Amino acid sequence: MEQKQAIALTAAMGLVLGLASAHLAAVTYYGGEPSRSADALYSTTFALLVACGVNADRRGRAAGGCYEYGAFVFFLWPYVLPVYLYKTRRWWGLAKAMGIIGLFFVPWCCAMLVYWWLVASGT
């Protein structure tokens, strides 16, 4: 993967994670629940960024795959990403896949931290 593409995808992923975390933390702080459309937007954007990253990596490695591998990754990324990274990087790739899957849950962890803080402070 080219250096500029990697930086752009990392920045986009950081922006998406930051916005989703701030949104869920604010919604939790004010006692609401996130809308289904906000959850769908976050999930779709995250899956799109993962699929773009896998496609860029495949081009850089000249890895084979089916014709619409990007769509396959987009729709089934939690299952396909560990398989792809294991095939291309072995155990280190599997660790990276678990890290990316863990990143998906960062906004919910931020919301839980805000909730626990609110409970602990008695508000």
N, CA, C and O atoms as CSV, one atom per row, in Angstrom:
chain,resi,resn,atom,element,x,y,z
A,1,MET,N,N,0.853,-1.168,0.000
A,1,MET,CA,C,0.000,0.000,0.000
A,1,MET,C,C,0.899,1.231,0.000
A,1,MET,O,O,1.911,1.276,0.699
A,2,GLU,N,N,0.522,2.209,-0.780
A,2,GLU,CA,C,1.300,3.435,-0.833
A,2,GLU,C,C,1.219,4.182,0.479
A,2,GLU,O,O,0.239,4.072,1.216
A,3,GLN,N,N,2.263,4.944,0.761
A,3,GLN,CA,C,2.335,5.681,2.026
A,3,GLN,C,C,1.214,6.707,2.146
A,3,GLN,O,O,0.624,6.855,3.217
A,4,LYS,N,N,0.914,7.416,1.065
A,4,LYS,CA,C,-0.142,8.436,1.110
A,4,LYS,C,C,-1.516,7.812,1.333
A,4,LYS,O,O,-2.342,8.362,2.061
A,5,GLN,N,N,-1.758,6.662,0.707
A,5,GLN,CA,C,-3.027,5.967,0.912
A,5,GLN,C,C,-3.163,5.491,2.349
A,5,GLN,O,O,-4.236,5.596,2.943
A,6,ALA,N,N,-2.098,4.979,2.898
A,6,ALA,CA,C,-2.134,4.491,4.277
A,6,ALA,C,C,-2.410,5.643,5.237
A,6,ALA,O,O,-3.191,5.497,6.177
A,7,ILE,N,N,-1.774,6.781,5.004
A,7,ILE,CA,C,-1.997,7.941,5.869
A,7,ILE,C,C,-3.431,8.440,5.742
A,7,ILE,O,O,-4.062,8.780,6.743
A,8,ALA,N,N,-3.947,8.484,4.521
A,8,ALA,CA,C,-5.313,8.959,4.306
A,8,ALA,C,C,-6.334,8.024,4.953
A,8,ALA,O,O,-7.283,8.487,5.584
A,9,LEU,N,N,-6.145,6.711,4.801
A,9,LEU,CA,C,-7.074,5.758,5.420
A,9,LEU,C,C,-6.995,5.809,6.946
A,9,LEU,O,O,-8.019,5.708,7.621
A,10,THR,N,N,-5.800,5.963,7.486
A,10,THR,CA,C,-5.650,6.060,8.935
A,10,THR,C,C,-6.304,7.331,9.464
A,10,THR,O,O,-6.963,7.305,10.503
A,11,ALA,N,N,-6.122,8.444,8.753
A,11,ALA,CA,C,-6.749,9.696,9.170
A,11,ALA,C,C,-8.268,9.609,9.087
A,11,ALA,O,O,-8.969,10.095,9.974
A,12,ALA,N,N,-8.773,8.998,8.033
A,12,ALA,CA,C,-10.227,8.840,7.893
A,12,ALA,C,C,-10.781,7.944,8.992
A,12,ALA,O,O,-11.842,8.227,9.549
A,13,MET,N,N,-10.072,6.872,9.305
A,13,MET,CA,C,-10.520,5.974,10.370
A,13,MET,C,C,-10.498,6.691,11.715
A,13,MET,O,O,-11.419,6.532,12.516
A,14,GLY,N,N,-9.461,7.474,11.969
A,14,GLY,CA,C,-9.389,8.243,13.210
A,14,GLY,C,C,-10.513,9.262,13.315
A,14,GLY,O,O,-11.095,9.448,14.384
A,15,LEU,N,N,-10.817,9.921,12.201
A,15,LEU,CA,C,-11.908,10.892,12.190
A,15,LEU,C,C,-13.252,10.222,12.463
A,15,LEU,O,O,-14.045,10.726,13.259
A,16,VAL,N,N,-13.507,9.106,11.818
A,16,VAL,CA,C,-14.763,8.382,12.028
A,16,VAL,C,C,-14.873,7.906,13.469
A,16,VAL,O,O,-15.922,8.054,14.095
A,17,LEU,N,N,-13.787,7.331,14.003
A,17,LEU,CA,C,-13.811,6.864,15.389
A,17,LEU,C,C,-13.997,8.020,16.361
A,17,LEU,O,O,-14.739,7.898,17.336
A,18,GLY,N,N,-13.334,9.131,16.105
A,18,GLY,CA,C,-13.461,10.295,16.980
A,18,GLY,C,C,-14.866,10.868,16.978
A,18,GLY,O,O,-15.421,11.166,18.035
A,19,LEU,N,N,-15.439,11.021,15.796
A,19,LEU,CA,C,-16.799,11.564,15.707
A,19,LEU,C,C,-17.822,10.624,16.333
A,19,LEU,O,O,-18.712,11.070,17.057
A,20,ALA,N,N,-17.704,9.338,16.061
A,20,ALA,CA,C,-18.652,8.377,16.633
A,20,ALA,C,C,-18.506,8.300,18.151
A,20,ALA,O,O,-19.501,8.180,18.866
A,21,SER,N,N,-17.272,8.366,18.642
A,21,SER,CA,C,-17.056,8.326,20.088
A,21,SER,C,C,-17.628,9.565,20.759
A,21,SER,O,O,-18.282,9.467,21.797
A,22,ALA,N,N,-17.382,10.738,20.165
A,22,ALA,CA,C,-17.925,11.976,20.727
A,22,ALA,C,C,-19.448,11.964,20.697
A,22,ALA,O,O,-20.094,12.402,21.649
A,23,HIS,N,N,-20.016,11.466,19.615
A,23,HIS,CA,C,-21.475,11.403,19.510
A,23,HIS,C,C,-22.074,10.490,20.570
A,23,HIS,O,O,-23.012,10.878,21.268
A,24,LEU,N,N,-21.542,9.288,20.693
A,24,LEU,CA,C,-22.089,8.353,21.673
A,24,LEU,C,C,-21.856,8.825,23.102
A,24,LEU,O,O,-22.709,8.623,23.967
A,25,ALA,N,N,-20.710,9.452,23.360
A,25,ALA,CA,C,-20.449,9.972,24.701
A,25,ALA,C,C,-21.427,11.096,25.033
A,25,ALA,O,O,-21.949,11.151,26.147
A,26,ALA,N,N,-21.681,11.993,24.079
A,26,ALA,CA,C,-22.619,13.095,24.316
A,26,ALA,C,C,-24.044,12.585,24.496
A,26,ALA,O,O,-24.769,13.053,25.374
A,27,VAL,N,N,-24.440,11.637,23.675
A,27,VAL,CA,C,-25.786,11.076,23.800
A,27,VAL,C,C,-25.950,10.392,25.154
A,27,VAL,O,O,-26.994,10.524,25.792
A,28,THR,N,N,-24.939,9.671,25.591
A,28,THR,CA,C,-24.993,9.000,26.887
A,28,THR,C,C,-25.018,10.023,28.021
A,28,THR,O,O,-25.756,9.855,28.992
A,29,TYR,N,N,-24.230,11.062,27.903
A,29,TYR,CA,C,-24.168,12.092,28.944
A,29,TYR,C,C,-25.524,12.758,29.141
A,29,TYR,O,O,-25.918,13.045,30.272
A,30,TYR,N,N,-26.233,13.004,28.056
A,30,TYR,CA,C,-27.530,13.672,28.146
A,30,TYR,C,C,-28.700,12.699,28.311
A,30,TYR,O,O,-29.859,13.111,28.262
A,31,GLY,N,N,-28.404,11.417,28.505
A,31,GLY,CA,C,-29.434,10.443,28.842
A,31,GLY,C,C,-30.242,9.917,27.677
A,31,GLY,O,O,-31.334,9.387,27.879
A,32,GLY,N,N,-29.746,10.046,26.486
A,32,GLY,CA,C,-30.481,9.544,25.329
A,32,GLY,C,C,-29.919,8.240,24.814
A,32,GLY,O,O,-29.033,7.631,25.413
A,33,GLU,N,N,-30.456,7.839,23.699
A,33,GLU,CA,C,-29.965,6.655,23.009
A,33,GLU,C,C,-29.638,7.043,21.573
A,33,GLU,O,O,-30.340,7.858,20.975
A,34,PRO,N,N,-28.583,6.469,21.020
A,34,PRO,CA,C,-28.259,6.805,19.627
A,34,PRO,C,C,-29.329,6.272,18.680
A,34,PRO,O,O,-29.922,5.221,18.921
A,35,SER,N,N,-29.561,7.001,17.620
A,35,SER,CA,C,-30.563,6.566,16.649
A,35,SER,C,C,-30.029,5.393,15.829
A,35,SER,O,O,-28.823,5.162,15.746
A,36,ARG,N,N,-30.948,4.677,15.239
A,36,ARG,CA,C,-30.552,3.560,14.379
A,36,ARG,C,C,-29.788,4.054,13.165
A,36,ARG,O,O,-28.856,3.397,12.701
A,37,SER,N,N,-30.179,5.202,12.653
A,37,SER,CA,C,-29.489,5.718,11.469
A,37,SER,C,C,-28.058,6.137,11.807
A,37,SER,O,O,-27.169,5.994,10.967
A,38,ALA,N,N,-27.814,6.649,13.008
A,38,ALA,CA,C,-26.448,6.990,13.406
A,38,ALA,C,C,-25.597,5.731,13.538
A,38,ALA,O,O,-24.441,5.713,13.117
A,39,ASP,N,N,-26.167,4.685,14.121
A,39,ASP,CA,C,-25.445,3.410,14.213
A,39,ASP,C,C,-25.167,2.822,12.829
A,39,ASP,O,O,-24.082,2.300,12.573
A,40,ALA,N,N,-26.151,2.914,11.948
A,40,ALA,CA,C,-25.978,2.386,10.595
A,40,ALA,C,C,-24.916,3.181,9.833
A,40,ALA,O,O,-24.126,2.607,9.083
A,41,LEU,N,N,-24.899,4.502,10.026
A,41,LEU,CA,C,-23.890,5.329,9.362
A,41,LEU,C,C,-22.497,4.966,9.837
A,41,LEU,O,O,-21.577,4.838,9.028
A,42,TYR,N,N,-22.333,4.798,11.143
A,42,TYR,CA,C,-21.026,4.423,11.674
A,42,TYR,C,C,-20.592,3.051,11.161
A,42,TYR,O,O,-19.458,2.887,10.711
A,43,SER,N,N,-21.481,2.074,11.227
A,43,SER,CA,C,-21.139,0.721,10.785
A,43,SER,C,C,-20.796,0.678,9.304
A,43,SER,O,O,-19.853,0.000,8.898
A,44,THR,N,N,-21.560,1.398,8.503
A,44,THR,CA,C,-21.316,1.424,7.061
A,44,THR,C,C,-19.999,2.117,6.737
A,44,THR,O,O,-19.227,1.635,5.909
A,45,THR,N,N,-19.745,3.242,7.387
A,45,THR,CA,C,-18.503,3.969,7.137
A,45,THR,C,C,-17.295,3.157,7.565
A,45,THR,O,O,-16.289,3.125,6.857
A,46,PHE,N,N,-17.381,2.505,8.704
A,46,PHE,CA,C,-16.273,1.682,9.173
A,46,PHE,C,C,-16.011,0.531,8.207
A,46,PHE,O,O,-14.862,0.251,7.865
A,47,ALA,N,N,-17.079,-0.137,7.765
A,47,ALA,CA,C,-16.925,-1.250,6.821
A,47,ALA,C,C,-16.339,-0.766,5.500
A,47,ALA,O,O,-15.519,-1.453,4.891
A,48,LEU,N,N,-16.758,0.414,5.058
A,48,LEU,CA,C,-16.224,0.966,3.807
A,48,LEU,C,C,-14.731,1.251,3.926
A,48,LEU,O,O,-13.971,0.959,3.003
A,49,LEU,N,N,-14.307,1.814,5.044
A,49,LEU,CA,C,-12.885,2.089,5.237
A,49,LEU,C,C,-12.069,0.804,5.323
A,49,LEU,O,O,-10.953,0.744,4.808
A,50,VAL,N,N,-12.612,-0.215,5.965
A,50,VAL,CA,C,-11.911,-1.507,6.028
A,50,VAL,C,C,-11.788,-2.104,4.632
A,50,VAL,O,O,-10.729,-2.610,4.261
A,51,ALA,N,N,-12.868,-2.044,3.858
A,51,ALA,CA,C,-12.837,-2.589,2.495
A,51,ALA,C,C,-11.860,-1.821,1.618
A,51,ALA,O,O,-11.143,-2.422,0.818
A,52,CYS,N,N,-11.822,-0.496,1.758
A,52,CYS,CA,C,-10.864,0.303,0.986
A,52,CYS,C,C,-9.427,-0.044,1.372
A,52,CYS,O,O,-8.547,-0.115,0.514
A,53,GLY,N,N,-9.197,-0.257,2.657
A,53,GLY,CA,C,-7.860,-0.638,3.112
A,53,GLY,C,C,-7.429,-1.994,2.584
A,53,GLY,O,O,-6.279,-2.169,2.180
A,54,VAL,N,N,-8.341,-2.950,2.585
A,54,VAL,CA,C,-8.015,-4.285,2.064
A,54,VAL,C,C,-7.764,-4.217,0.558
A,54,VAL,O,O,-6.831,-4.844,0.057
A,55,ASN,N,N,-8.591,-3.460,-0.167
A,55,ASN,CA,C,-8.375,-3.330,-1.612
A,55,ASN,C,C,-7.036,-2.673,-1.924
A,55,ASN,O,O,-6.331,-3.106,-2.835
A,56,ALA,N,N,-6.685,-1.640,-1.181
A,56,ALA,CA,C,-5.390,-0.987,-1.403
A,56,ALA,C,C,-4.247,-1.940,-1.076
A,56,ALA,O,O,-3.240,-1.962,-1.784
A,57,ASP,N,N,-4.389,-2.717,-0.025
A,57,ASP,CA,C,-3.358,-3.679,0.339
A,57,ASP,C,C,-3.239,-4.782,-0.713
A,57,ASP,O,O,-2.135,-5.220,-1.035
A,58,ARG,N,N,-4.373,-5.227,-1.246
A,58,ARG,CA,C,-4.339,-6.265,-2.286
A,58,ARG,C,C,-3.622,-5.764,-3.528
A,58,ARG,O,O,-2.850,-6.497,-4.146
A,59,ARG,N,N,-3.879,-4.510,-3.894
A,59,ARG,CA,C,-3.192,-3.951,-5.067
A,59,ARG,C,C,-1.694,-3.860,-4.833
A,59,ARG,O,O,-0.903,-4.149,-5.730
A,60,GLY,N,N,-1.305,-3.460,-3.632
A,60,GLY,CA,C,0.114,-3.341,-3.312
A,60,GLY,C,C,0.829,-4.674,-3.250
A,60,GLY,O,O,2.020,-4.748,-3.553
A,61,ARG,N,N,0.136,-5.716,-2.869
A,61,ARG,CA,C,0.722,-7.050,-2.749
A,61,ARG,C,C,0.486,-7.913,-3.979
A,61,ARG,O,O,1.022,-9.016,-4.078
A,62,ALA,N,N,-0.310,-7.418,-4.911
A,62,ALA,CA,C,-0.694,-8.185,-6.101
A,62,ALA,C,C,-1.317,-9.519,-5.702
A,62,ALA,O,O,-1.069,-10.553,-6.322
A,63,ALA,N,N,-2.130,-9.468,-4.651
A,63,ALA,CA,C,-2.794,-10.674,-4.148
A,63,ALA,C,C,-4.003,-10.980,-5.013
A,63,ALA,O,O,-4.686,-10.075,-5.492
A,64,GLY,N,N,-4.251,-12.236,-5.202
A,64,GLY,CA,C,-5.399,-12.651,-5.990
A,64,GLY,C,C,-6.670,-12.634,-5.159
A,64,GLY,O,O,-6.652,-12.370,-3.956
A,65,GLY,N,N,-7.743,-12.916,-5.819
A,65,GLY,CA,C,-9.036,-12.952,-5.155
A,65,GLY,C,C,-10.128,-12.868,-6.192
A,65,GLY,O,O,-9.864,-12.697,-7.382
A,66,CYS,N,N,-11.348,-12.989,-5.735
A,66,CYS,CA,C,-12.448,-12.914,-6.679
A,66,CYS,C,C,-12.590,-11.478,-7.203
A,66,CYS,O,O,-11.986,-10.547,-6.672
A,67,TYR,N,N,-13.383,-11.327,-8.232
A,67,TYR,CA,C,-13.506,-10.045,-8.927
A,67,TYR,C,C,-14.029,-8.951,-8.001
A,67,TYR,O,O,-13.476,-7.851,-7.984
A,68,GLU,N,N,-15.060,-9.221,-7.248
A,68,GLU,CA,C,-15.657,-8.226,-6.353
A,68,GLU,C,C,-15.253,-8.487,-4.908
A,68,GLU,O,O,-16.107,-8.549,-4.023
A,69,TYR,N,N,-13.982,-8.638,-4.672
A,69,TYR,CA,C,-13.493,-8.930,-3.331
A,69,TYR,C,C,-13.766,-7.776,-2.380
A,69,TYR,O,O,-14.015,-7.999,-1.195
A,70,GLY,N,N,-13.724,-6.543,-2.880
A,70,GLY,CA,C,-14.007,-5.377,-2.053
A,70,GLY,C,C,-15.425,-5.395,-1.507
A,70,GLY,O,O,-15.644,-5.070,-0.340
A,71,ALA,N,N,-16.382,-5.769,-2.333
A,71,ALA,CA,C,-17.768,-5.867,-1.873
A,71,ALA,C,C,-17.911,-7.002,-0.866
A,71,ALA,O,O,-18.654,-6.886,0.109
A,72,PHE,N,N,-17.208,-8.080,-1.103
A,72,PHE,CA,C,-17.221,-9.214,-0.188
A,72,PHE,C,C,-16.701,-8.782,1.187
A,72,PHE,O,O,-17.278,-9.139,2.214
A,73,VAL,N,N,-15.617,-8.017,1.197
A,73,VAL,CA,C,-15.050,-7.518,2.451
A,73,VAL,C,C,-16.001,-6.517,3.101
A,73,VAL,O,O,-16.169,-6.524,4.321
A,74,PHE,N,N,-16.624,-5.658,2.297
A,74,PHE,CA,C,-17.531,-4.643,2.829
A,74,PHE,C,C,-18.683,-5.286,3.601
A,74,PHE,O,O,-19.011,-4.841,4.701
A,75,PHE,N,N,-19.290,-6.311,3.045
A,75,PHE,CA,C,-20.458,-6.903,3.675
A,75,PHE,C,C,-20.122,-7.878,4.801
A,75,PHE,O,O,-20.921,-8.044,5.723
A,76,LEU,N,N,-18.973,-8.518,4.747
A,76,LEU,CA,C,-18.618,-9.534,5.744
A,76,LEU,C,C,-17.274,-9.257,6.408
A,76,LEU,O,O,-16.543,-10.193,6.730
A,77,TRP,N,N,-16.939,-7.984,6.618
A,77,TRP,CA,C,-15.599,-7.644,7.073
A,77,TRP,C,C,-15.187,-8.304,8.383
A,77,TRP,O,O,-14.010,-8.643,8.505
A,78,PRO,N,N,-16.061,-8.519,9.384
A,78,PRO,CA,C,-15.560,-9.149,10.608
A,78,PRO,C,C,-15.097,-10.594,10.400
A,78,PRO,O,O,-14.308,-11.114,11.188
A,79,TYR,N,N,-15.585,-11.237,9.346
A,79,TYR,CA,C,-15.200,-12.621,9.070
A,79,TYR,C,C,-14.084,-12.712,8.032
A,79,TYR,O,O,-13.188,-13.549,8.145
A,80,VAL,N,N,-14.146,-11.851,7.027
A,80,VAL,CA,C,-13.192,-11.925,5.919
A,80,VAL,C,C,-11.854,-11.285,6.283
A,80,VAL,O,O,-10.805,-11.778,5.869
A,81,LEU,N,N,-11.876,-10.196,7.050
A,81,LEU,CA,C,-10.627,-9.497,7.393
A,81,LEU,C,C,-9.629,-10.394,8.125
A,81,LEU,O,O,-8.460,-10.415,7.741
A,82,PRO,N,N,-10.035,-11.140,9.166
A,82,PRO,CA,C,-9.042,-12.025,9.799
A,82,PRO,C,C,-8.487,-13.086,8.856
A,82,PRO,O,O,-7.305,-13.422,8.929
A,83,VAL,N,N,-9.322,-13.611,7.982
A,83,VAL,CA,C,-8.855,-14.626,7.033
A,83,VAL,C,C,-7.848,-14.018,6.066
A,83,VAL,O,O,-6.790,-14.597,5.818
A,84,TYR,N,N,-8.179,-12.847,5.521
A,84,TYR,CA,C,-7.278,-12.198,4.565
A,84,TYR,C,C,-5.941,-11.844,5.224
A,84,TYR,O,O,-4.878,-12.120,4.667
A,85,LEU,N,N,-5.999,-11.237,6.399
A,85,LEU,CA,C,-4.755,-10.834,7.049
A,85,LEU,C,C,-3.948,-12.031,7.518
A,85,LEU,O,O,-2.719,-11.967,7.541
A,86,TYR,N,N,-4.606,-13.125,7.893
A,86,TYR,CA,C,-3.863,-14.321,8.254
A,86,TYR,C,C,-3.158,-14.908,7.028
A,86,TYR,O,O,-2.012,-15.350,7.115
A,87,LYS,N,N,-3.852,-14.907,5.886
A,87,LYS,CA,C,-3.234,-15.454,4.671
A,87,LYS,C,C,-2.056,-14.609,4.195
A,87,LYS,O,O,-1.095,-15.143,3.641
A,88,THR,N,N,-2.121,-13.298,4.406
A,88,THR,CA,C,-1.054,-12.432,3.900
A,88,THR,C,C,0.053,-12.180,4.915
A,88,THR,O,O,1.189,-11.912,4.523
A,89,ARG,N,N,-0.247,-12.258,6.212
A,89,ARG,CA,C,0.741,-11.899,7.227
A,89,ARG,C,C,0.885,-12.921,8.350
A,89,ARG,O,O,1.641,-12.686,9.293
A,90,ARG,N,N,0.202,-14.015,8.275
A,90,ARG,CA,C,0.193,-15.082,9.274
A,90,ARG,C,C,-0.296,-14.563,10.629
A,90,ARG,O,O,-1.276,-13.820,10.677
A,91,TRP,N,N,0.359,-14.935,11.724
A,91,TRP,CA,C,-0.154,-14.626,13.056
A,91,TRP,C,C,-0.138,-13.131,13.359
A,91,TRP,O,O,-1.006,-12.632,14.076
A,92,TRP,N,N,0.830,-12.428,12.824
A,92,TRP,CA,C,0.859,-10.975,13.030
A,92,TRP,C,C,-0.360,-10.328,12.367
A,92,TRP,O,O,-0.914,-9.368,12.903
A,93,GLY,N,N,-0.775,-10.832,11.229
A,93,GLY,CA,C,-1.967,-10.331,10.559
A,93,GLY,C,C,-3.230,-10.624,11.338
A,93,GLY,O,O,-4.151,-9.808,11.368
A,94,LEU,N,N,-3.278,-11.790,11.971
A,94,LEU,CA,C,-4.427,-12.125,12.796
A,94,LEU,C,C,-4.519,-11.187,13.999
A,94,LEU,O,O,-5.614,-10.791,14.399
A,95,ALA,N,N,-3.386,-10.839,14.566
A,95,ALA,CA,C,-3.372,-9.879,15.679
A,95,ALA,C,C,-3.850,-8.504,15.204
A,95,ALA,O,O,-4.589,-7.821,15.913
A,96,LYS,N,N,-3.428,-8.105,14.008
A,96,LYS,CA,C,-3.895,-6.831,13.450
A,96,LYS,C,C,-5.399,-6.854,13.219
A,96,LYS,O,O,-6.082,-5.864,13.484
A,97,ALA,N,N,-5.918,-7.963,12.733
A,97,ALA,CA,C,-7.358,-8.078,12.487
A,97,ALA,C,C,-8.131,-7.955,13.796
A,97,ALA,O,O,-9.167,-7.292,13.845
A,98,MET,N,N,-7.637,-8.587,14.849
A,98,MET,CA,C,-8.317,-8.470,16.146
A,98,MET,C,C,-8.255,-7.030,16.654
A,98,MET,O,O,-9.193,-6.557,17.297
A,99,GLY,N,N,-7.158,-6.336,16.370
A,99,GLY,CA,C,-7.061,-4.928,16.746
A,99,GLY,C,C,-8.047,-4.060,15.989
A,99,GLY,O,O,-8.643,-3.153,16.570
A,100,ILE,N,N,-8.230,-4.319,14.706
A,100,ILE,CA,C,-9.185,-3.551,13.907
A,100,ILE,C,C,-10.608,-3.837,14.350
A,100,ILE,O,O,-11.436,-2.929,14.421
A,101,ILE,N,N,-10.892,-5.092,14.646
A,101,ILE,CA,C,-12.224,-5.429,15.163
A,101,ILE,C,C,-12.436,-4.752,16.514
A,101,ILE,O,O,-13.539,-4.292,16.809
A,102,GLY,N,N,-11.403,-4.689,17.326
A,102,GLY,CA,C,-11.498,-3.979,18.608
A,102,GLY,C,C,-11.740,-2.491,18.428
A,102,GLY,O,O,-12.463,-1.879,19.214
A,103,LEU,N,N,-11.137,-1.903,17.395
A,103,LEU,CA,C,-11.367,-0.481,17.115
A,103,LEU,C,C,-12.831,-0.186,16.819
A,103,LEU,O,O,-13.322,0.904,17.114
A,104,PHE,N,N,-13.524,-1.154,16.240
A,104,PHE,CA,C,-14.933,-0.958,15.923
A,104,PHE,C,C,-15.747,-0.661,17.180
A,104,PHE,O,O,-16.747,0.055,17.114
A,105,PHE,N,N,-15.330,-1.203,18.321
A,105,PHE,CA,C,-16.082,-1.054,19.565
A,105,PHE,C,C,-15.639,0.130,20.420
A,105,PHE,O,O,-16.164,0.320,21.517
A,106,VAL,N,N,-14.691,0.925,19.946
A,106,VAL,CA,C,-14.206,2.082,20.710
A,106,VAL,C,C,-15.328,3.062,21.058
A,106,VAL,O,O,-15.389,3.488,22.211
A,107,PRO,N,N,-16.221,3.449,20.140
A,107,PRO,CA,C,-17.283,4.384,20.531
A,107,PRO,C,C,-18.185,3.859,21.652
A,107,PRO,O,O,-18.590,4.622,22.529
A,108,TRP,N,N,-18.495,2.581,21.626
A,108,TRP,CA,C,-19.326,2.017,22.678
A,108,TRP,C,C,-18.579,1.973,24.003
A,108,TRP,O,O,-19.182,2.140,25.063
A,109,CYS,N,N,-17.281,1.751,23.949
A,109,CYS,CA,C,-16.481,1.788,25.178
A,109,CYS,C,C,-16.457,3.200,25.757
A,109,CYS,O,O,-16.528,3.370,26.974
A,110,CYS,N,N,-16.357,4.210,24.898
A,110,CYS,CA,C,-16.410,5.599,25.371
A,110,CYS,C,C,-17.751,5.899,26.016
A,110,CYS,O,O,-17.807,6.561,27.052
A,111,ALA,N,N,-18.821,5.424,25.419
A,111,ALA,CA,C,-20.154,5.631,25.991
A,111,ALA,C,C,-20.269,4.936,27.345
A,111,ALA,O,O,-20.868,5.484,28.271
A,112,MET,N,N,-19.710,3.750,27.468
A,112,MET,CA,C,-19.754,3.040,28.745
A,112,MET,C,C,-18.946,3.769,29.818
A,112,MET,O,O,-19.355,3.825,30.977
A,113,LEU,N,N,-17.801,4.326,29.429
A,113,LEU,CA,C,-17.005,5.103,30.382
A,113,LEU,C,C,-17.780,6.321,30.870
A,113,LEU,O,O,-17.748,6.633,32.061
A,114,VAL,N,N,-18.471,7.010,29.976
A,114,VAL,CA,C,-19.283,8.158,30.376
A,114,VAL,C,C,-20.403,7.707,31.300
A,114,VAL,O,O,-20.682,8.363,32.304
A,115,TYR,N,N,-21.041,6.603,30.974
A,115,TYR,CA,C,-22.113,6.080,31.816
A,115,TYR,C,C,-21.598,5.733,33.208
A,115,TYR,O,O,-22.215,6.098,34.209
A,116,TRP,N,N,-20.472,5.031,33.274
A,116,TRP,CA,C,-19.913,4.674,34.578
A,116,TRP,C,C,-19.512,5.916,35.367
A,116,TRP,O,O,-19.666,5.954,36.588
A,117,TRP,N,N,-19.003,6.923,34.681
A,117,TRP,CA,C,-18.640,8.175,35.343
A,117,TRP,C,C,-19.885,8.853,35.906
A,117,TRP,O,O,-19.863,9.371,37.022
A,118,LEU,N,N,-20.969,8.850,35.133
A,118,LEU,CA,C,-22.213,9.445,35.610
A,118,LEU,C,C,-22.777,8.689,36.812
A,118,LEU,O,O,-23.271,9.307,37.756
A,119,VAL,N,N,-22.707,7.374,36.785
A,119,VAL,CA,C,-23.192,6.566,37.898
A,119,VAL,C,C,-22.325,6.799,39.140
A,119,VAL,O,O,-22.832,6.925,40.255
A,120,ALA,N,N,-21.018,6.854,38.921
A,120,ALA,CA,C,-20.101,7.041,40.059
A,120,ALA,C,C,-20.255,8.422,40.680
A,120,ALA,O,O,-20.117,8.577,41.893
A,121,SER,N,N,-20.538,9.419,39.862
A,121,SER,CA,C,-20.668,10.774,40.402
A,121,SER,C,C,-22.053,11.037,40.973
A,121,SER,O,O,-22.270,12.063,41.617
A,122,GLY,N,N,-22.987,10.132,40.746
A,122,GLY,CA,C,-24.322,10.250,41.319
A,122,GLY,C,C,-25.236,11.211,40.615
A,122,GLY,O,O,-26.198,11.690,41.216
A,123,THR,N,N,-24.971,11.515,39.349
A,123,THR,CA,C,-25.853,12.420,38.618
A,123,THR,C,C,-26.845,11.665,37.786
A,123,THR,O,O,-27.668,12.274,37.102
